[in-house]
């Protein structure tokens, strides 16, 4: 039988988050066609990887990031609020097309080296350049345009009419949705409830729904966002969206930190999805994740972009486990309030659900897309271990990712990225940041 790639003698993280050893994974036409200890077929393969001493697991999915903000790294830490309107949006308003191009390439490079195989971008400017970076890098991405039509603190250059907002996103959708062998999907978005009129919110939902695609926005991240909804509509943010008829199973609420019990019930009722960004969120509150899990709500993990903490989901998982134990576990003496397996599920299958692609992604199974990473476990900070899933959260880091595969194609092999020119990207991104500092006075 012909096949494109075989990974020999590896360990595998199963869909039940158990570890099985001495396995062979066979990939053909972007899909896993066999997982077996003893090969029952003789395969004529184009390429093979030695998996000895390595764990194959689903690639991480960054369920909330900002590729437009890659050149803002290190700028917002230790700043007083509101950093979003005071620093981040003004920074984005000064971006040129070439800035977004190199920012997107640098984002893809960092994600690849951190074991992230797919991501959901919260939206920005010149998103066609982000699409080009995704296509070149081989990653999987959900993209959208930044959408705003109001807000006193927002630069006028970042706002436009309802018609223009919809037209820009339609153009992106028509040009890139489903392209790059299906790796690129285009959604519609609201940048924030305080920067979108009710008319724009409803129009974005109607357009996304008609196109059969997803819709996302930042939700319940800041107290002033909740105050805005209470003062203007006498409802909390999720209640406000329900009143507009825009909550459904294709809706993703990024952050979702400051939730009331009724809002949690609404998320459950409409089967909407949630994405936490633990390190970014920690400066604003602690997510009610145990309660969301108890209601069966799908949760993904995101980085919120490198302006906050870098693009490593390993870092996010470590911080998340500590936050959950300290805030929810310690007061009631529940040391297992957030098991490692649950956190790994959020970073993989939870991200796939956030992308609305869990039938194809998020687990290592026959019939699913071959999006996977190989972790070098033959290292003193990882092995030997009593429980590898625990050690992945406690001790592993991005540098332990040896190989990255998306759609059955090897994108990184033995830590060498094969699809992007790493040295050029690092050189050009430094030049771009230096120019932005001068131009934007950030």
C-alpha positions in Angstrom: 0.0 0.0 0.0 1.2 3.5 -0.8 1.5 6.1 2.0 3.1 9.5 2.4 4.6 9.2 5.8 5.2 6.7 8.5 6.3 7.4 12.1 8.0 4.4 13.5 8.3 3.0 17.1 6.8 6.1 18.8 4.7 6.5 21.9 1.2 8.0 21.4 -1.1 10.2 23.5 -4.5 8.5 23.0 -7.9 10.3 22.9 -8.4 9.1 26.5 -5.1 10.8 27.4 -3.3 7.5 28.1 0.1 6.7 26.8 0.7 3.6 24.5 4.2 2.7 23.3 5.9 1.1 20.3 3.4 2.3 17.8 3.6 3.0 14.1 1.5 5.8 12.6 0.8 5.7 8.8 -0.3 8.9 7.0 -1.7 9.2 3.5 -3.3 12.2 1.8 -3.2 14.4 4.9 -5.0 11.7 7.0 -4.0 9.1 9.6 -4.8 5.8 8.0 -3.3 3.4 10.5 -2.1 3.2 14.1 -0.7 -0.2 14.9 2.0 -1.9 17.0 2.6 -4.7 14.5 2.3 -3.5 10.9 -0.4 -5.5 9.1 0.4 -4.0 5.7 3.6 -3.4 3.8 3.8 0.3 3.0 5.6 2.0 0.2 6.2 5.3 1.9 7.7 8.5 0.6 9.1 9.6 4.0 9.6 8.2 7.5 10.4 9.5 10.9 12.0 7.6 13.8 9.8 8.0 16.8 12.0 6.2 19.3 12.1 8.2 22.5 9.4 10.5 21.3 5.7 11.1 22.2 3.3 11.8 19.3 0.4 13.9 20.5 -2.1 16.3 18.8 -0.7 19.6 17.9 -1.6 22.5 20.2 -4.3 24.9 19.0 -4.0 28.5 20.1 -7.7 29.4 20.5 -7.1 33.1 20.9 -4.1 35.1 19.6 -3.2 38.4 17.8 -0.7 38.0 15.0 -0.9 41.8 14.5 0.7 42.3 17.9 3.8 40.2 17.5 6.0 43.4 17.4 4.5 44.6 20.7 6.4 42.1 22.8 7.5 43.4 26.1 5.7 46.7 25.9 2.6 46.3 28.0 3.9 44.5 31.1 3.6 46.6 34.3 1.4 49.2 32.5 -1.8 50.6 34.1 -5.1 49.9 32.4 -6.6 50.3 29.9 -3.7 48.9 27.9 -6.1 47.8 25.2 -7.3 51.3 24.2 -4.2 53.2 25.5 -1.5 51.2 23.9 -2.6 48.2 21.8 -5.2 49.7 19.5 -3.1 52.8 18.8 -0.1 50.5 18.0 -2.2 48.6 15.5 -3.4 51.8 13.9 0.2 52.6 13.0 0.9 49.3 11.3 1.7 49.2 7.6 1.1 46.3 5.3 4.8 45.3 5.5 4.7 45.4 9.3 1.7 42.9 9.4 3.5 40.7 6.9 6.6 40.2 9.0 4.6 40.2 12.2 2.5 37.3 10.9 5.6 35.4 9.7 7.2 35.8 13.1 4.0 34.6 14.8 3.9 31.5 12.6 7.6 30.8 13.3 7.2 31.1 17.0 4.1 28.9 17.0 5.7 26.2 14.9 8.7 26.1 17.3 6.3 25.9 20.3 4.3 23.0 18.9 1.2 24.9 17.9 -0.3 23.6 14.7 -3.4 25.7 14.4 -4.6 29.1 15.8 -7.6 31.4 15.9 -6.7 35.1 15.2 -8.8 37.7 17.0 -8.6 39.9 13.9 -6.5 42.8 12.7 -5.5 44.8 9.7 -4.1 43.6 6.4 -5.3 40.1 7.1 -4.5 38.9 3.6 -0.8 39.1 4.7 -1.6 36.9 7.6 -3.3 34.4 5.2 -0.2 34.4 3.1 2.0 33.7 6.1 -0.3 30.8 7.1 -0.2 29.4 3.6 3.6 29.6 3.4 4.2 28.2 6.9 1.9 25.2 6.6 0.0 26.0 9.8 -3.7 25.9 10.1 -5.4 29.2 10.9 -8.8 30.8 11.5 -8.6 34.5 10.4 -10.9 37.5 10.5 -10.8 41.3 10.1 -10.8 43.6 13.1 -14.4 45.0 13.2 -15.3 48.3 14.9 -17.6 51.2 14.2 -17.7 53.2 17.5 -15.8 54.0 20.6 -14.5 57.3 21.8 -11.1 55.9 22.7 -10.5 54.2 19.4 -8.5 56.0 16.7 -10.7 57.0 13.8 -8.5 55.1 11.4 -9.5 51.9 13.1 -13.2 52.5 12.7 -15.4 52.3 9.6 -19.0 51.9 8.6 -21.1 48.8 9.0 -21.0 48.3 5.2 -17.2 48.7 4.9 -16.7 46.3 7.9 -18.8 43.6 6.3 -17.3 44.2 2.8 -13.7 43.9 4.1 -14.5 40.6 5.8 -16.4 39.3 2.8 -13.4 40.0 0.6 -11.2 38.1 3.0 -13.7 35.2 3.1 -14.0 35.0 -0.7 -10.3 35.1 -1.2 -9.1 32.7 1.4 -11.8 30.6 3.1 -11.0 26.9 2.5 -7.7 27.7 0.7 -4.3 26.1 1.3 -5.8 22.6 1.2 -8.5 23.7 3.7 -6.0 25.0 6.3 -7.3 28.5 6.2 -10.8 29.3 7.4 -12.3 32.8 7.6 -14.7 33.9 10.3 -16.4 37.2 11.2 -15.7 39.0 14.4 -16.5 41.9 16.7 -13.4 43.5 18.2 -15.3 44.3 21.4 -18.8 45.0 22.5 -17.9 48.5 23.5 -16.6 49.3 20.0 -19.5 47.8 18.0 -23.0 49.2 17.7 -26.0 46.8 18.1 -26.6 47.2 14.3 -23.1 46.1 13.5 -23.3 43.1 15.9 -26.4 41.8 14.3 -25.1 42.4 10.7 -21.9 40.5 11.5 -23.9 37.6 12.9 -26.3 37.5 10.0 -23.4 37.5 7.5 -21.4 34.8 9.3 -24.5 32.7 9.7 -25.4 33.0 6.0 -21.8 32.0 5.1 -21.9 29.0 7.5 -18.8 30.2 9.3 -17.9 31.1 12.9 -18.1 34.4 14.8 -16.0 35.5 17.7 -15.3 38.4 20.0 -13.6 39.3 23.3 -16.1 38.7 26.1 -16.3 39.6 29.8 -12.6 40.6 29.9 -12.7 44.0 31.6 -15.0 45.5 34.2 -15.7 48.5 32.1 -17.0 46.3 29.3 -19.5 44.9 31.7 -20.4 48.3 33.1 -20.9 49.5 29.5 -23.5 46.8 28.9 -25.2 47.3 32.2 -25.4 51.1 31.8 -26.6 51.1 28.2 -28.7 47.9 28.0 -29.3 46.9 31.6 -27.9 43.5 30.8 -24.5 41.7 31.2 -22.5 41.0 28.0 -23.7 37.5 27.2 -27.3 38.5 28.2 -27.0 41.4 25.7 -25.8 39.2 22.9 -28.7 36.8 23.6 -31.1 39.7 23.3 -29.7 40.4 19.9 -30.0 36.8 18.8 -26.4 36.2 18.1 -25.4 33.4 20.4 -25.2 29.9 18.9 -22.9 26.9 18.6 -20.6 28.7 16.2 -19.9 31.6 18.6 -16.5 31.8 20.4 -16.2 34.1 23.4 -12.5 34.8 24.1 -11.4 35.3 27.7 -14.9 35.0 29.4 -13.4 35.8 32.8 -16.0 37.8 34.7 -19.1 35.6 34.2 -22.3 35.6 36.2 -24.1 32.3 36.9 -26.7 33.2 34.3 -24.1 33.9 31.7 -22.6 30.5 32.2 -26.0 29.0 31.8 -26.4 30.9 28.5 -23.1 29.7 27.2 -24.3 26.1 28.0 -27.7 26.7 26.5 -26.4 27.8 23.1 -23.4 25.5 23.1 -21.2 28.4 22.5 -17.4 28.0 22.9 -15.0 29.7 25.3 -11.2 30.3 25.1 -9.2 31.3 28.1 -5.8 33.0 28.0 -4.5 32.2 31.5 -1.4 34.5 31.7 -3.2 37.5 30.2 -6.4 36.7 32.1 -4.6 36.6 35.5 -4.2 40.4 35.5 -8.0 40.8 35.3 -9.5 38.0 37.2 -9.6 34.2 37.5 -11.8 32.3 35.1 -14.6 30.1 36.5 -13.3 27.1 34.6 -14.4 24.4 37.1 -18.0 25.6 36.9 -17.8 25.8 33.1 -16.5 22.3 32.9 -19.2 21.0 35.2 -21.8 22.4 32.7 -20.0 20.6 29.9 -19.0 23.8 28.1 -16.2 23.4 25.6 -13.0 25.3 26.6 -9.9 26.1 24.6 -6.7 27.8 25.6 -5.1 30.8 23.9 -2.0 33.0 24.4 -3.7 36.3 23.6 -0.6 37.1 21.5 3.0 37.7 22.2 2.4 41.1 23.7 1.2 39.4 26.8 3.5 36.4 27.3 4.7 34.7 24.1 3.0 32.0 22.1 3.8 28.9 24.1 0.8 26.9 25.2 3.2 25.0 27.5 3.6 28.2 29.5 -0.1 28.8 29.5 -0.9 25.3 30.8 1.6 25.6 33.6 0.3 28.9 34.8 -3.3 27.8 34.4 -2.8 24.7 36.6 -1.3 26.8 39.4 -4.0 29.5 39.1 -6.8 26.9 39.3 -5.2 25.2 42.3 -4.5 28.4 44.2 -7.8 30.1 43.5 -10.4 27.3 43.4 -8.6 24.4 45.0 -6.9 25.8 48.1 -10.1 27.4 49.7 -12.0 24.1 49.6 -8.9 21.8 49.9 -9.3 20.3 46.5 -5.8 19.6 45.1 -7.2 17.9 42.0 -9.5 20.8 41.0 -7.9 20.9 37.6 -6.2 17.6 36.5 -3.4 17.7 33.9 -5.5 15.6 31.5 -8.2 18.2 31.4 -5.7 21.0 30.7 -4.1 18.9 27.9 -7.6 18.4 26.4 -8.2 22.1 26.4 -5.0 22.8 24.5 -5.8 20.2 21.9 -9.3 19.0 21.5 -10.8 22.1 23.2 -8.9 24.2 20.6 -10.3 22.0 17.8 -13.8 22.5 19.1 -13.2 26.3 19.3 -12.1 26.1 15.7 -15.3 24.1 14.9 -13.1 21.4 13.5 -13.1 18.7 16.2 -14.4 16.1 13.8 -11.0 16.4 12.0 -8.6 17.6 14.6 -7.7 17.5 18.3 -6.9 13.8 18.8 -4.6 11.1 17.3 -7.1 8.8 15.6 -7.5 6.9 12.4 -9.5 9.0 10.0 -8.5 12.4 11.4 -6.2 14.9 9.9 -2.5 14.4 10.5 -1.9 17.5 12.7 0.6 16.3 15.3 3.7 17.1 17.2 6.5 14.9 18.5 7.9 15.6 21.9 11.4 14.4 22.8 10.8 12.6 26.0 14.2 11.1 26.3 15.5 13.9 28.5 16.4 14.2 32.2 13.7 16.8 33.0 11.0 14.5 31.5 12.0 10.8 31.9 11.7 8.6 33.8 8.2 9.6 35.0 5.3 7.8 36.8 2.7 9.7 34.7 3.8 11.4 31.5 0.6 13.5 31.1 1.4 15.1 34.5 5.0 15.7 33.5 4.0 17.3 30.2 2.3 20.0 32.3 4.8 20.2 35.1 8.2 20.0 33.3 8.0 20.0 29.5 8.4 23.1 27.4 8.4 24.4 23.9 12.0 23.4 23.3 11.1 19.8 23.7 9.0 19.8 20.5 11.2 18.1 18.0 8.9 17.7 15.0 5.7 19.3 13.8 3.3 17.8 11.2 0.2 19.5 9.7 -2.0 18.0 7.1 0.5 15.1 6.9 3.4 17.5 5.9 6.5 17.8 8.1 6.9 21.5 8.9 9.6 21.2 11.5 12.1 18.3 11.7 14.6 18.0 14.6 13.9 21.6 15.6 14.6 22.9 12.1 11.7 24.8 10.5 11.4 23.7 6.9 8.8 26.1 5.6 10.1 29.5 6.8 13.4 31.3 6.7 14.1 31.8 10.4 17.1 34.0 10.1 15.5 36.4 7.6 12.3 36.6 9.7 14.3 37.5 12.8 16.4 40.1 11.0 13.4 41.8 9.3 11.2 41.7 12.4 13.9 43.6 14.4 14.1 46.3 11.7 10.3 46.6 11.6 10.0 46.9 15.4 12.7 49.6 15.5 10.9 51.6 12.8 7.5 51.2 14.6 9.0 52.5 17.9 10.0 55.6 16.1 6.8 56.0 14.1 4.3 55.1 16.7 6.1 56.4 19.8 5.2 53.2 21.6 
